[in-house]
Amino acid sequence: MPTPVNRRSVDLSAFPDLVVIYLGMRVRTLTGIKTLIGLGPQIEKAGAGRPDGLLHFENNIIFSLFPAHVGMRWYWRDFASMERWARSEPHRIWWQNFLRSSGGTGFWHETYFMRGGMEAIYDDVNRPPLGFQAFAPDIPARGPMFSARKRLHVPGDTPAQPAGVAESDLD
């Protein structure tokens, strides 16, 4: 006997500046398994702490064993909230550590904006390609492609990068 489908939708009119970001980590070496397992609880704790502007988070929604890969989706009120959190602890420390050594992993994110626009970064993500990489040209994340703000053409100056994560620190 067929069961009726209860179709639902959402009214997002109260969230005109909504930002949805998908993030993931892919293991590249055996050491990467330890890195991935070590970060999981920290990421869960950060989301549960409900930083200002974080509306909702869903961890471990993308998963594969070969290669080992975990991804999540976080919903932010606006770009400014997301950017402010990215420059604060604990994210700032995670990012500084990753940029010093990827710990045998690759990291990526893809960001989608209610007002239009998308951007992505793929750091040490080897093949097979994922997301936008599967169909768009892969280019170095330098100069105007270095920060999410610049990739999106968000007006205003990019806030100062924390020590160790500025483009000049990576040369």
Residue frames as a rotation matrix with the C-alpha (Angstrom) as fourth column:
MET 1
0.582 0.813 0.000 0.00
0.813 -0.582 0.000 0.00
0.000 0.000 -1.000 0.00
PRO 2
-0.141 -0.641 0.754 1.45
0.561 -0.680 -0.473 3.40
0.816 0.356 0.456 -0.98
THR 3
0.061 0.104 -0.993 2.18
0.929 -0.370 0.018 5.86
-0.365 -0.923 -0.119 1.79
PRO 4
0.866 0.305 0.396 1.50
0.444 -0.833 -0.331 9.57
0.229 0.462 -0.857 1.25
VAL 5
-0.242 -0.966 0.088 4.49
0.881 -0.257 -0.398 11.86
0.407 -0.019 0.913 0.94
ASN 6
0.695 0.404 -0.594 4.50
0.653 -0.700 0.288 14.78
-0.300 -0.589 -0.751 3.34
ARG 7
0.005 -0.707 0.708 6.25
0.837 -0.384 -0.390 17.44
0.547 0.594 0.590 1.25
ARG 8
0.697 0.103 -0.710 7.65
0.569 -0.682 0.460 20.38
-0.437 -0.724 -0.534 3.23
SER 9
0.202 -0.684 0.701 9.76
0.611 -0.471 -0.636 23.42
0.765 0.557 0.323 2.45
VAL 10
-0.084 -0.270 -0.959 11.20
0.932 -0.363 0.020 26.32
-0.354 -0.892 0.282 4.43
ASP 11
0.855 0.308 0.416 10.69
0.412 -0.892 -0.186 30.06
0.314 0.331 -0.890 4.47
LEU 12
0.012 -0.960 -0.281 14.18
0.998 -0.003 0.055 31.58
-0.054 -0.281 0.958 4.37
SER 13
0.404 0.200 0.893 13.00
0.487 -0.873 -0.025 35.19
0.774 0.445 -0.450 4.03
ALA 14
0.997 -0.052 0.063 14.29
-0.080 -0.505 0.859 35.97
-0.013 -0.862 -0.507 7.55
PHE 15
0.361 -0.917 0.169 17.80
0.291 0.283 0.914 34.95
-0.886 -0.281 0.369 6.42
PRO 16
0.981 0.135 -0.136 18.64
-0.077 -0.375 -0.924 37.14
-0.176 0.917 -0.358 3.42
ASP 17
0.362 -0.924 -0.120 22.40
-0.904 -0.316 -0.289 36.89
0.230 0.214 -0.950 4.04
LEU 18
0.794 0.031 0.607 22.48
-0.311 0.879 0.361 33.15
-0.522 -0.476 0.707 4.77
VAL 19
0.015 -0.844 -0.537 25.78
-0.963 0.133 -0.235 31.39
0.270 0.520 -0.810 4.06
VAL 20
0.912 0.195 0.360 26.07
-0.280 0.938 0.202 27.61
-0.299 -0.285 0.911 3.78
ILE 21
0.074 -0.954 -0.291 29.52
-0.985 -0.024 -0.171 26.10
0.156 0.300 -0.941 3.88
TYR 22
0.991 0.045 -0.125 30.45
-0.040 0.998 0.043 22.51
0.127 -0.037 0.991 3.20
LEU 23
0.223 -0.955 0.193 33.83
-0.973 -0.229 -0.009 21.50
0.053 -0.186 -0.981 4.62
GLY 24
0.987 0.133 -0.095 35.76
-0.129 0.991 0.043 18.29
0.100 -0.030 0.995 4.44
MET 25
0.098 -0.973 0.209 38.99
-0.913 -0.004 0.407 16.51
-0.395 -0.231 -0.889 5.19
ARG 26
0.903 0.099 -0.418 40.41
-0.314 0.816 -0.486 13.72
0.293 0.570 0.768 3.08
VAL 27
0.563 -0.717 0.410 43.13
-0.202 0.362 0.910 11.40
-0.801 -0.595 0.059 4.35
ARG 28
0.710 -0.398 -0.580 46.21
-0.661 -0.096 -0.744 11.25
0.240 0.912 -0.332 2.08
THR 29
-0.327 -0.849 -0.414 48.62
-0.433 0.524 -0.733 9.21
0.840 -0.061 -0.539 4.23
LEU 30
-0.032 0.276 -0.961 48.44
0.641 0.743 0.192 6.89
0.767 -0.610 -0.201 7.24
THR 31
-0.852 -0.320 -0.414 49.32
0.523 -0.543 -0.657 9.82
-0.014 -0.777 0.630 9.51
GLY 32
-0.770 0.587 0.248 46.21
-0.391 -0.742 0.545 11.55
0.504 0.323 0.801 8.18
ILE 33
0.002 0.782 -0.623 43.97
0.359 0.581 0.730 9.02
0.933 -0.226 -0.280 9.92
LYS 34
-0.298 -0.199 -0.934 45.29
0.954 -0.048 -0.294 10.22
0.014 -0.979 0.205 13.29
THR 35
-0.996 -0.085 -0.042 44.84
0.083 -0.996 0.038 13.87
-0.045 0.034 0.998 12.24
LEU 36
-0.481 0.877 -0.003 41.26
-0.253 -0.136 0.958 13.28
0.840 0.461 0.287 11.12
ILE 37
0.126 0.529 -0.839 40.28
0.659 0.588 0.469 11.35
0.742 -0.612 -0.274 14.24
GLY 38
-0.534 -0.434 -0.725 41.90
0.840 -0.367 -0.399 13.98
-0.093 -0.823 0.561 16.47
LEU 39
-0.986 0.133 0.096 40.05
-0.109 -0.969 0.221 16.90
0.123 0.207 0.971 14.90
GLY 40
-0.437 0.887 -0.149 36.59
0.351 0.320 0.880 15.33
0.828 0.332 -0.451 14.91
PRO 41
0.102 0.504 -0.858 35.74
0.987 0.059 0.152 15.92
0.127 -0.862 -0.491 18.59
GLN 42
-0.655 -0.406 -0.637 37.22
0.508 -0.861 0.026 19.43
-0.559 -0.307 0.771 18.44
ILE 43
-0.923 0.361 0.135 35.01
-0.071 -0.504 0.861 20.37
0.379 0.785 0.491 15.49
GLU 44
-0.121 0.909 -0.399 31.94
0.647 0.377 0.663 18.91
0.753 -0.178 -0.633 17.21
LYS 45
-0.093 0.010 -0.996 32.72
0.949 -0.302 -0.092 20.95
-0.302 -0.953 0.019 20.34
ALA 46
-0.928 -0.286 -0.238 33.19
0.202 -0.924 0.324 24.14
-0.313 0.253 0.915 18.31
GLY 47
-0.648 0.750 0.132 29.79
0.033 -0.146 0.989 23.74
0.761 0.645 0.070 16.65
ALA 48
0.072 0.684 -0.726 28.08
0.831 0.362 0.423 22.83
0.552 -0.633 -0.542 19.92
GLY 49
-0.520 -0.365 -0.772 29.51
0.762 -0.608 -0.225 26.04
-0.387 -0.705 0.594 21.40
ARG 50
0.424 0.802 0.420 27.26
0.904 -0.348 -0.248 27.97
-0.053 0.485 -0.873 18.98
PRO 51
-0.674 -0.673 -0.305 29.60
0.627 -0.739 0.246 30.80
-0.391 -0.026 0.920 17.98
ASP 52
-0.121 0.637 -0.761 27.81
-0.072 -0.771 -0.633 34.04
-0.990 -0.022 0.139 17.20
GLY 53
-0.110 0.191 -0.975 26.07
-0.925 -0.379 0.030 33.75
-0.364 0.905 0.219 13.84
LEU 54
-0.945 -0.173 -0.276 26.15
-0.265 0.901 0.343 29.94
0.190 0.397 -0.898 13.56
LEU 55
-0.132 0.989 0.067 22.54
-0.979 -0.141 0.146 28.92
0.154 -0.047 0.987 12.95
HIS 56
0.826 0.379 0.417 23.00
-0.423 0.906 0.014 25.17
-0.372 -0.187 0.909 12.62
PHE 57
-0.221 -0.898 -0.381 25.71
-0.974 0.186 0.126 22.60
-0.042 0.399 -0.916 11.96
GLU 58
0.895 0.401 0.195 25.73
-0.376 0.914 -0.154 19.03
-0.240 0.064 0.969 10.69
ASN 59
-0.115 -0.993 -0.015 28.94
-0.933 0.103 0.344 17.06
-0.340 0.054 -0.939 10.98
ASN 60
-0.751 -0.350 0.560 29.81
-0.210 0.931 0.300 13.78
-0.626 0.108 -0.772 9.26
ILE 61
0.380 0.922 -0.077 27.28
-0.338 0.061 -0.939 14.15
-0.861 0.383 0.335 6.46
ILE 62
0.659 -0.312 -0.685 29.85
-0.659 0.199 -0.725 13.29
0.362 0.929 -0.075 3.80
PHE 63
0.257 -0.539 0.802 31.72
-0.658 0.510 0.553 10.08
-0.708 -0.670 -0.224 4.36
SER 64
0.773 -0.072 -0.631 33.84
-0.434 0.665 -0.608 7.59
0.463 0.743 0.483 2.46
LEU 65
0.814 -0.490 0.312 36.34
0.008 0.547 0.837 4.94
-0.580 -0.679 0.449 3.45
PHE 66
-0.082 -0.851 0.519 38.52
0.704 0.319 0.635 4.86
-0.706 0.417 0.572 0.32
PRO 67
-0.556 -0.831 -0.032 39.97
0.289 -0.157 -0.944 7.41
0.779 -0.534 0.327 0.46
ALA 68
-0.183 0.449 -0.875 38.96
0.979 0.001 -0.204 8.17
-0.090 -0.894 -0.440 4.05
HIS 69
-0.808 0.055 0.587 36.99
0.186 -0.921 0.342 11.39
0.560 0.386 0.733 3.85
VAL 70
-0.210 0.747 -0.630 34.64
0.951 0.007 -0.309 13.20
-0.226 -0.664 -0.712 6.23
GLY 71
-0.775 -0.004 0.632 32.62
0.285 -0.895 0.343 16.32
0.564 0.446 0.695 5.50
MET 72
-0.408 0.620 -0.670 30.18
0.787 -0.134 -0.603 18.63
-0.463 -0.773 -0.433 7.23
ARG 73
-0.231 0.425 0.875 27.76
0.592 -0.653 0.473 21.47
0.772 0.627 -0.100 6.55
TRP 74
-0.506 0.056 -0.861 27.46
0.752 -0.460 -0.472 24.63
-0.422 -0.886 0.191 8.65
TYR 75
0.192 0.678 0.709 24.84
0.815 -0.513 0.269 27.38
0.546 0.526 -0.652 8.25
TRP 76
-0.658 -0.493 -0.569 25.85
0.716 -0.644 -0.270 30.95
-0.233 -0.585 0.777 9.10
ARG 77
0.306 0.791 -0.530 23.66
0.586 -0.595 -0.550 34.05
-0.750 -0.142 -0.646 9.50
ASP 78
0.982 -0.050 -0.184 26.00
-0.166 -0.699 -0.695 36.04
-0.094 0.713 -0.695 7.26
PHE 79
0.563 -0.826 -0.028 29.49
0.378 0.287 -0.880 36.17
0.735 0.485 0.473 5.81
ALA 80
0.086 -0.549 0.831 30.76
-0.598 -0.696 -0.398 38.55
0.797 -0.463 -0.388 8.52
SER 81
0.625 0.195 0.756 29.88
-0.759 0.378 0.530 36.04
-0.182 -0.905 0.384 11.28
MET 82
0.958 -0.271 0.098 31.58
0.287 0.928 -0.236 33.20
-0.027 0.254 0.967 9.45
GLU 83
0.386 -0.854 0.348 34.66
0.208 -0.287 -0.935 35.28
0.899 0.433 0.067 8.69
ARG 84
0.247 -0.249 0.937 34.92
-0.838 -0.541 0.077 36.53
0.487 -0.804 -0.342 12.28
TRP 85
0.830 0.099 0.549 34.77
-0.414 0.769 0.488 32.95
-0.374 -0.632 0.679 13.59
ALA 86
0.854 -0.516 0.057 37.38
0.415 0.612 -0.674 31.80
0.313 0.599 0.737 11.07
ARG 87
0.099 -0.847 0.523 39.81
-0.040 -0.529 -0.848 34.35
0.994 0.063 -0.086 12.51
SER 88
0.243 0.043 0.969 39.15
-0.937 -0.250 0.246 33.42
0.252 -0.967 -0.020 16.13
GLU 89
-0.858 -0.509 0.065 40.07
-0.501 0.803 -0.324 30.44
0.113 -0.310 -0.944 18.30
PRO 90
0.250 -0.725 0.641 39.83
-0.055 0.651 0.757 27.50
-0.967 -0.225 0.122 17.92
HIS 91
0.894 0.182 0.410 39.61
0.360 0.255 -0.898 27.81
-0.268 0.950 0.162 14.11
ARG 92
0.756 -0.650 -0.077 42.60
-0.629 -0.688 -0.363 30.13
0.182 0.323 -0.929 13.89
ILE 93
0.002 -0.782 0.623 44.80
-0.794 0.377 0.476 27.59
-0.608 -0.496 -0.620 15.67
TRP 94
0.414 0.198 0.888 43.56
0.243 0.916 -0.318 24.68
-0.877 0.348 0.331 13.53
TRP 95
0.989 0.037 0.146 44.30
0.151 -0.254 -0.955 26.67
0.001 0.966 -0.257 10.39
GLN 96
0.473 -0.878 0.066 47.77
-0.881 -0.472 0.034 27.74
0.001 -0.074 -0.997 11.54
ASN 97
-0.044 -0.479 0.877 48.64
-0.463 0.787 0.407 24.14
-0.885 -0.388 -0.256 12.39
PHE 98
0.625 0.344 0.700 47.28
0.395 0.635 -0.664 22.83
-0.673 0.692 0.261 9.09
LEU 99
0.970 -0.239 -0.052 49.23
-0.179 -0.548 -0.817 25.39
0.167 0.801 -0.575 7.06
ARG 100
0.154 -0.943 0.295 52.44
-0.938 -0.046 0.343 24.38
-0.309 -0.330 -0.892 8.84
SER 101
-0.934 -0.356 -0.036 51.72
-0.350 0.890 0.292 20.71
-0.072 0.285 -0.956 8.13
SER 102
-0.171 0.932 -0.320 48.62
-0.845 0.029 0.534 19.11
0.507 0.362 0.782 6.67
GLY 103
-0.320 0.002 0.947 49.18
-0.785 0.560 -0.266 16.08
-0.531 -0.829 -0.178 8.90
GLY 104
-0.944 -0.127 0.306 48.67
0.046 0.865 0.500 13.74
-0.328 0.486 -0.810 5.97
THR 105
-0.044 0.988 0.148 45.27
0.716 0.134 -0.685 15.18
-0.697 0.076 -0.713 5.07
GLY 106
-0.838 -0.018 0.545 43.74
0.408 -0.685 0.604 17.50
0.363 0.728 0.581 2.53
PHE 107
-0.426 0.703 -0.569 41.17
0.502 -0.339 -0.795 20.13
-0.753 -0.624 -0.209 3.46
TRP 108
-0.813 0.232 0.534 38.48
0.415 -0.413 0.811 21.74
0.409 0.881 0.239 1.33
HIS 109
-0.400 0.824 -0.402 35.45
0.389 -0.245 -0.888 23.96
-0.830 -0.512 -0.222 1.64
GLU 110
-0.708 0.347 0.616 32.75
0.530 -0.316 0.787 25.19
0.468 0.883 0.040 -0.71
THR 111
-0.681 0.421 -0.599 30.63
0.335 -0.549 -0.766 28.19
-0.651 -0.722 0.233 0.28
TYR 112
-0.496 0.645 0.582 27.21
0.731 -0.052 0.681 29.14
0.469 0.762 -0.445 -1.10
PHE 113
-0.932 0.081 -0.355 25.49
0.140 -0.821 -0.554 32.50
-0.336 -0.565 0.754 -0.55
MET 114
-0.069 0.996 0.065 21.78
0.741 0.095 -0.664 33.26
-0.667 0.002 -0.745 -0.47
ARG 115
0.478 0.230 -0.848 22.45
-0.174 -0.921 -0.348 36.56
-0.861 0.314 -0.400 -2.27
GLY 116
0.984 -0.153 -0.092 24.40
-0.054 0.235 -0.971 34.75
0.170 0.960 0.223 -4.95
GLY 117
0.249 -0.968 0.017 27.97
-0.857 -0.229 -0.461 33.68
0.451 0.101 -0.887 -5.32
MET 118
0.996 -0.093 -0.003 30.01
0.086 0.906 0.414 30.63
-0.036 -0.412 0.910 -4.52
GLU 119
0.309 -0.951 -0.020 33.64
-0.855 -0.269 -0.443 30.04
0.416 0.154 -0.896 -3.70
ALA 120
0.993 -0.016 -0.119 35.91
0.057 0.936 0.347 27.19
0.106 -0.352 0.930 -2.78
ILE 121
0.181 -0.978 0.106 39.36
-0.976 -0.192 -0.099 26.24
0.117 -0.086 -0.989 -1.60
TYR 122
0.975 0.006 -0.223 41.13
-0.004 1.000 0.008 22.88
0.223 -0.007 0.975 -1.88
ASP 123
0.317 -0.893 0.319 44.33
-0.941 -0.337 -0.009 22.57
0.115 -0.297 -0.948 0.17
ASP 124
-0.684 -0.698 0.209 46.39
-0.704 0.708 0.058 19.44
-0.188 -0.108 -0.976 -0.38
VAL 125
0.315 0.810 0.495 43.33
-0.406 0.586 -0.701 17.72
-0.858 0.019 0.514 -1.85
ASN 126
-0.777 -0.620 -0.108 44.65
-0.403 0.358 0.842 15.15
-0.484 0.698 -0.528 -4.26
ARG 127
-0.384 0.624 -0.681 42.69
-0.818 0.113 0.564 13.31
0.429 0.774 0.467 -6.88
PRO 128
-0.353 0.489 0.798 40.04
0.899 -0.060 0.434 12.25
0.260 0.870 -0.418 -7.53
PRO 129
-0.882 0.044 0.470 38.68
-0.055 -0.998 -0.009 15.78
0.469 -0.034 0.883 -7.85
LEU 130
-0.413 0.810 -0.416 35.70
0.904 0.309 -0.294 16.77
-0.109 -0.498 -0.860 -5.75
GLY 131
0.201 0.629 -0.751 33.02
0.482 -0.731 -0.484 19.42
-0.853 -0.265 -0.450 -5.93
PHE 132
0.801 0.132 -0.584 33.80
-0.308 -0.746 -0.591 22.29
-0.514 0.653 -0.557 -8.28
GLN 133
-0.217 -0.974 -0.057 37.19
-0.641 0.098 0.761 20.69
-0.736 0.202 -0.646 -9.05
ALA 134
-0.213 0.176 0.961 35.37
0.388 0.918 -0.082 18.03
-0.897 0.356 -0.263 -11.06
PHE 135
0.380 0.461 0.802 34.37
0.908 -0.020 -0.419 20.54
-0.177 0.887 -0.426 -13.76
ALA 136
0.999 -0.030 0.016 36.04
-0.027 -0.989 -0.147 23.92
0.020 0.146 -0.989 -13.21
PRO 137
0.371 -0.929 0.007 39.70
0.116 0.039 -0.992 24.82
0.922 0.369 0.123 -13.89
ASP 138
0.714 -0.289 -0.637 42.01
0.696 0.192 0.692 24.29
-0.077 -0.938 0.338 -10.93
ILE 139
0.403 -0.584 0.705 44.10
0.151 -0.717 -0.680 27.44
0.903 0.380 -0.201 -10.25
PRO 140
-0.536 -0.669 -0.515 46.54
0.645 0.068 -0.761 28.49
0.544 -0.740 0.395 -7.50
ALA 141
0.625 0.736 -0.258 44.91
0.707 -0.395 0.586 30.11
0.330 -0.549 -0.768 -4.45
ARG 142
-0.407 -0.803 -0.435 47.15
0.860 -0.498 0.115 33.18
-0.309 -0.327 0.893 -4.53
GLY 143
-0.985 -0.015 0.173 46.58
0.077 -0.930 0.360 36.92
0.155 0.368 0.917 -4.92
PRO 144
-0.499 0.854 0.147 42.87
-0.845 -0.517 0.138 37.58
0.194 -0.056 0.980 -5.54
MET 145
0.255 0.580 -0.774 42.11
-0.339 0.803 0.490 33.87
0.906 0.137 0.401 -5.05
PHE 146
-0.706 -0.680 -0.199 43.75
-0.052 0.330 -0.943 33.71
0.707 -0.655 -0.268 -1.61
SER 147
-0.925 0.368 0.090 40.84
-0.118 -0.055 -0.992 34.66
-0.360 -0.928 0.094 0.67
ALA 148
-0.408 0.869 0.279 37.16
0.883 0.453 -0.120 33.75
-0.231 0.198 -0.953 0.57
ARG 149
0.234 0.492 -0.839 36.29
0.309 -0.856 -0.415 37.46
-0.922 -0.162 -0.352 0.74
LYS 150
-0.369 -0.453 -0.811 38.30
-0.590 -0.560 0.581 38.18
-0.718 0.693 -0.060 -2.40
ARG 151
-0.961 0.049 0.272 37.12
0.218 0.740 0.636 35.07
-0.171 0.670 -0.722 -4.26
LEU 152
-0.167 0.986 0.016 33.54
0.945 0.165 -0.282 36.23
-0.280 -0.032 -0.959 -3.62
HIS 153
-0.576 -0.116 0.809 34.18
0.454 -0.869 0.198 39.92
0.680 0.481 0.553 -4.36
VAL 154
0.420 0.652 -0.631 32.72
0.897 -0.189 0.400 40.86
0.142 -0.734 -0.664 -0.96
PRO 155
0.461 -0.237 0.855 33.12
0.090 -0.946 -0.311 44.64
0.883 0.221 -0.415 -0.52
GLY 156
0.892 -0.195 0.409 35.46
-0.453 -0.374 0.809 45.99
-0.005 -0.907 -0.422 2.10
ASP 157
-0.039 -0.992 -0.117 38.97
-0.885 0.089 -0.458 45.17
0.465 0.086 -0.881 3.14
THR 158
0.394 0.027 -0.919 39.92
0.191 0.975 0.111 41.66
0.899 -0.219 0.379 4.13
PRO 159
0.919 -0.091 0.383 40.46
-0.392 -0.306 0.868 41.70
0.038 -0.948 -0.317 7.89
ALA 160
-0.010 -1.000 0.029 44.03
-0.983 0.004 -0.186 41.16
0.185 -0.031 -0.982 8.96
GLN 161
0.523 0.076 -0.849 45.00
-0.137 0.991 0.004 37.52
0.841 0.115 0.528 8.75
PRO 162
0.925 -0.245 0.289 46.23
-0.264 0.131 0.956 36.02
-0.272 -0.961 0.056 12.03
ALA 163
0.040 -0.993 -0.112 49.98
-0.958 -0.070 0.278 35.45
-0.284 0.096 -0.954 12.23
GLY 164
-0.625 -0.447 0.640 51.04
-0.298 0.894 0.334 32.38
-0.721 0.018 -0.692 10.31
VAL 165
-0.107 0.653 0.750 48.13
0.676 0.601 -0.426 32.30
-0.729 0.462 -0.506 7.86
ALA 166
0.456 0.182 -0.871 48.69
-0.376 -0.848 -0.374 35.40
-0.807 0.498 -0.318 5.74
GLU 167
0.997 -0.050 0.061 49.62
0.076 0.414 -0.907 34.79
0.020 0.909 0.417 2.12
SER 168
0.448 -0.886 0.117 53.12
-0.664 -0.417 -0.620 36.20
0.598 0.200 -0.776 2.73
ASP 169
0.119 -0.371 0.921 53.65
-0.890 0.372 0.265 33.63
-0.441 -0.851 -0.286 5.52
LEU 170
0.670 0.286 0.685 53.17
-0.082 0.946 -0.315 30.77
-0.738 0.154 0.657 3.09
ASP 171
0.830 -0.399 -0.390 55.93
-0.484 -0.169 -0.858 31.67
0.277 0.901 -0.334 0.62
